[in-house]
Amino acid sequence: MKPRILCAGIATLDYVYQVDEMPTRLEKYRARDFRITTGGTAANAAVAMARLGADVQLFASLGDDAVGDGIVTALRTEGIDCSGLRQVPGRASPVSAIIVDRAGERMIVSYADPLLPRDTEWLPDRLPEGVKAVLGDTRWQEGSAHLFKLAREAGIPAVLDADREPERVPELLTLATHIAFSMQGLRDITGHSDARRALEAFTLDDNVWLGVTNGGEGLFYWSGGAVHHLPAFEIQPVDTLGAGDIWHGAFAVRIAEGASTYDAARFATAAAALKCQHFGGRDGAPNRAQVLDFLRAHGAQPQDHVA
């Protein structure tokens, strides 16, 4: 049976350009490849979860424009329940222009309409039957906090993709049951650029699982009063855009299925590695069979039970 997961955050339309080197001068450049695809922290995670076998509903605010229509259509094609995507009249939908270089690194210029409402009155006041986990991002902190409160009341996991400090709603960090920071997000809070030192400097309730993803260095996480390390898989990256979002989506799926945090993190690390080998942002999100095959090919014996 598919695990049902609710997701709240941002959804965008991404224009992704592949170049040999990052632009350094004010002149014209020609891209080697190009994609138009959906993006955004929560929306990318939702795509990953759907491809990995979850029943996903996404909550986000968009403009009532052609960009918003395209985002909804694309996400529906992925099998995501888009009834929670609100298109607000007179507002513009989020968009991003992204440049990816030969090493797979990316530069992002994004725009989100500052007048898109951030209220949560239209969100459900209780979780639907059968929801096994919720996932939220820090781009719509109010929406994530709303779902996290419902998850806490229901006693189910609440996974936070903390790619930045939740300054608007700081309580988001205490409402989550599982927090995986980006290195930048944890550095902004602790002032430390070293993953181990940053985790040691960040204190939270012992009942909250805490980790930080750091690109090619892999995952660092706090357990048993010490920092532990789960290395990344050795790959040749083509495009790192969306890798962290895919990681969080894959992690949430396995947590919703009752897997241990270690097995969930290893599964998520494999999913992110596969994504990085494909150009086009979230288009490279793998399906479940691909992740399991990848783990086996790298000497792992993946646990793939569903609780």
C-alpha positions in Angstrom: 0.0 0.0 0.0 1.3 3.4 -0.9 2.2 5.7 2.0 0.2 8.9 2.0 2.3 12.1 2.5 1.2 15.7 2.6 3.7 18.4 1.5 3.7 22.2 2.0 6.0 24.8 0.5 7.0 26.4 -2.8 6.4 25.4 -6.4 8.1 27.1 -9.2 8.7 27.0 -13.0 12.4 26.5 -13.7 14.2 27.6 -16.9 17.5 25.5 -16.7 20.5 26.3 -19.0 23.5 24.0 -19.3 26.8 25.7 -20.1 30.5 24.8 -20.1 31.5 27.4 -17.6 29.7 29.9 -15.4 29.4 33.4 -17.0 31.9 35.9 -15.8 31.5 38.7 -18.2 28.6 41.0 -19.3 28.1 39.4 -22.8 26.0 36.8 -24.6 26.4 33.1 -23.9 25.1 30.1 -25.7 23.7 27.1 -23.7 24.5 23.5 -24.6 21.2 22.2 -23.4 17.9 23.6 -21.9 14.9 22.5 -19.9 11.7 24.0 -18.7 10.5 22.0 -15.7 8.9 22.5 -12.3 11.1 23.3 -9.4 10.8 24.6 -5.8 11.9 22.9 -2.6 8.6 21.3 -1.7 7.4 20.6 -5.3 10.7 18.8 -6.1 10.3 16.7 -3.0 6.7 15.9 -4.0 7.9 14.7 -7.4 10.5 12.5 -5.8 8.0 11.0 -3.4 5.5 10.3 -6.2 8.1 8.6 -8.4 9.2 6.5 -5.4 5.8 5.2 -4.8 4.0 7.5 -2.4 0.5 9.0 -2.6 1.4 12.7 -2.4 -0.7 15.9 -2.0 1.0 19.3 -2.3 -0.1 22.6 -0.8 1.3 25.8 -2.3 0.3 29.2 -3.5 0.7 30.2 -7.2 -0.4 33.1 -9.3 -3.5 32.8 -11.5 -1.3 33.0 -14.7 0.0 30.8 -17.5 3.1 29.9 -15.4 0.9 28.7 -12.6 -1.3 26.7 -15.1 1.9 25.0 -16.4 3.1 24.1 -12.9 -0.2 22.5 -12.0 -0.4 20.6 -15.3 3.2 19.3 -14.9 2.7 18.2 -11.3 -0.5 16.4 -12.1 1.3 14.5 -14.8 3.6 13.2 -12.1 0.5 11.8 -10.3 0.6 14.4 -7.5 -2.7 15.5 -5.9 -2.8 19.2 -6.8 -6.1 20.1 -5.2 -4.0 22.0 -2.6 -2.4 24.3 -5.2 -4.1 27.7 -4.8 -3.9 30.1 -7.7 -4.4 33.6 -6.5 -5.9 36.2 -8.9 -3.7 39.1 -9.9 -0.5 37.5 -8.5 2.5 36.1 -10.3 3.7 32.5 -9.9 7.3 31.8 -8.8 9.9 31.4 -11.5 13.7 30.7 -11.6 16.4 31.0 -14.2 19.2 28.5 -13.5 22.6 28.0 -15.0 24.3 24.6 -14.6 28.0 24.3 -15.5 30.2 21.4 -16.7 30.9 20.3 -13.1 27.2 20.1 -12.3 27.2 23.2 -10.1 24.3 25.7 -10.4 23.6 29.4 -10.1 20.0 30.4 -9.4 18.1 33.6 -9.9 14.6 33.3 -8.6 11.5 35.5 -8.3 8.6 35.0 -5.9 5.8 37.6 -5.9 6.0 39.3 -2.4 2.3 39.8 -2.5 1.4 36.1 -2.8 -0.5 35.5 0.5 1.2 33.4 3.2 -1.9 32.6 5.2 -3.0 29.1 6.2 -6.7 29.5 6.7 -7.4 27.4 3.6 -5.4 24.4 4.8 -7.1 21.4 6.4 -7.7 21.7 10.1 -7.0 17.9 10.5 -5.0 15.4 8.6 -6.9 13.2 6.2 -7.3 9.5 7.1 -4.2 7.4 6.4 -1.5 10.1 6.2 1.8 8.6 7.3 4.0 11.7 7.2 4.2 15.4 6.3 7.0 17.3 4.7 7.6 21.1 4.7 10.1 23.6 3.5 11.3 27.0 4.8 10.0 28.9 1.8 6.5 28.8 3.1 7.1 28.5 6.8 3.6 29.2 7.9 2.2 26.3 5.8 4.9 23.9 7.0 4.2 24.8 10.6 0.5 24.3 10.1 1.0 20.7 8.8 3.7 20.0 11.4 1.3 20.9 14.2 -1.3 18.5 12.8 1.4 15.8 12.5 2.5 16.3 16.1 -1.1 15.9 17.2 -1.5 12.7 15.1 1.8 11.3 16.3 3.3 11.0 12.8 6.7 12.2 11.3 7.1 15.8 10.3 10.2 16.2 8.0 11.7 19.6 7.5 13.8 20.6 4.5 15.8 23.4 6.2 17.7 25.0 3.4 17.6 28.3 5.3 16.9 29.5 8.8 13.2 29.7 9.5 13.3 33.3 10.7 9.6 34.0 10.0 8.4 31.0 12.1 11.3 29.9 14.4 9.0 27.3 16.1 9.2 25.3 12.9 12.4 23.8 14.3 10.7 22.5 17.4 7.6 21.3 15.6 9.5 19.0 13.2 10.4 15.4 14.2 13.2 15.1 11.5 15.3 18.1 10.3 17.8 17.8 7.5 19.6 21.1 7.0 21.5 22.2 3.9 25.0 23.2 5.0 24.2 26.8 4.2 21.1 26.7 6.3 22.9 25.3 9.4 25.9 27.6 8.8 23.5 30.7 8.9 22.3 29.6 12.3 25.5 28.4 14.0 28.2 30.4 12.2 30.2 27.3 11.5 31.1 26.1 8.0 32.3 22.7 9.2 29.4 20.2 9.3 30.6 18.5 12.5 31.2 21.7 14.4 27.9 23.1 13.2 25.9 20.1 14.4 27.7 20.1 17.8 26.8 23.8 18.2 23.2 23.3 17.4 21.1 22.0 20.3 17.5 20.7 20.0 15.2 18.3 21.7 16.8 14.8 21.8 13.5 13.4 20.3 14.2 15.3 17.0 16.4 13.6 14.4 19.0 16.1 13.1 21.2 16.0 10.1 22.9 18.2 7.5 23.5 17.3 3.8 26.7 18.7 2.4 26.9 17.8 -1.3 29.7 15.5 -2.2 30.7 15.1 1.5 27.5 13.3 2.2 25.3 13.4 5.3 26.3 14.3 8.9 23.8 13.5 11.6 23.5 13.6 15.4 22.9 10.4 17.2 23.7 9.1 20.7 25.4 12.3 21.7 27.9 12.3 18.8 28.1 13.3 15.1 28.1 10.5 12.6 28.9 10.5 8.9 27.1 8.7 6.0 29.4 9.3 2.9 28.0 10.3 -0.4 28.3 7.8 -3.3 31.2 8.6 -5.7 29.7 9.8 -9.0 30.4 12.2 -11.7 27.8 14.9 -11.2 26.1 16.4 -14.3 23.5 18.6 -12.5 23.2 19.1 -8.8 20.0 21.2 -9.1 17.3 19.8 -6.9 19.5 17.1 -5.3 18.8 18.2 -1.8 15.0 18.4 -2.4 15.1 14.8 -3.9 17.0 13.7 -0.8 14.3 15.0 1.5 11.5 13.5 -0.5 13.2 10.1 -0.6 14.0 10.3 3.1 10.3 11.2 3.9 9.0 8.2 1.9 11.1 5.7 3.8 10.3 7.3 7.2 6.6 7.1 6.3 7.1 3.4 5.5 8.6 2.8 9.0 12.2 2.5 8.0 15.0 3.4 10.4 16.6 6.8 10.0 19.8 5.2 8.8 18.1 3.1 6.1 16.0 6.2 5.1 19.1 8.3 4.9 21.0 5.8 2.8 18.1 5.4 0.4 17.8 9.2 0.1 21.5 9.5 -0.5 21.3 7.0 -3.4 18.2 8.9 -4.8 20.1 12.2 -4.7 23.2 10.6 -6.4 21.1 9.3 -9.2 19.5 12.7 -9.7 22.9 14.4 -9.9 23.8 12.2 -12.9 21.0 13.7 -15.1 20.5 17.2 -16.4 17.3 19.1 -15.9 16.7 19.6 -12.2 13.9 17.5 -10.8 13.5 15.7 -14.1 16.4 13.5 -12.9 14.5 12.2 -9.9 14.7 8.4 -10.0 12.0 5.8 -9.5 12.1 3.2 -6.7 13.5 0.4 -8.9 16.4 2.6 -10.0 17.3 3.5 -6.4 17.2 -0.1 -5.2 19.3 -1.2 -8.2 21.8 1.6 -7.5 22.2 0.5 -3.9 22.8 -3.1 -4.9 25.3 -2.1 -7.5 27.2 -0.2 -4.7 27.3 -3.2 -2.4 24.3 -2.4 -0.2 21.5 -4.7 0.7 18.6 -2.2 0.7 15.7 -2.6 3.1 12.5 -2.1 1.1 9.7 -3.0 3.5 6.5 -1.1 3.8 5.1 -0.8 7.4 
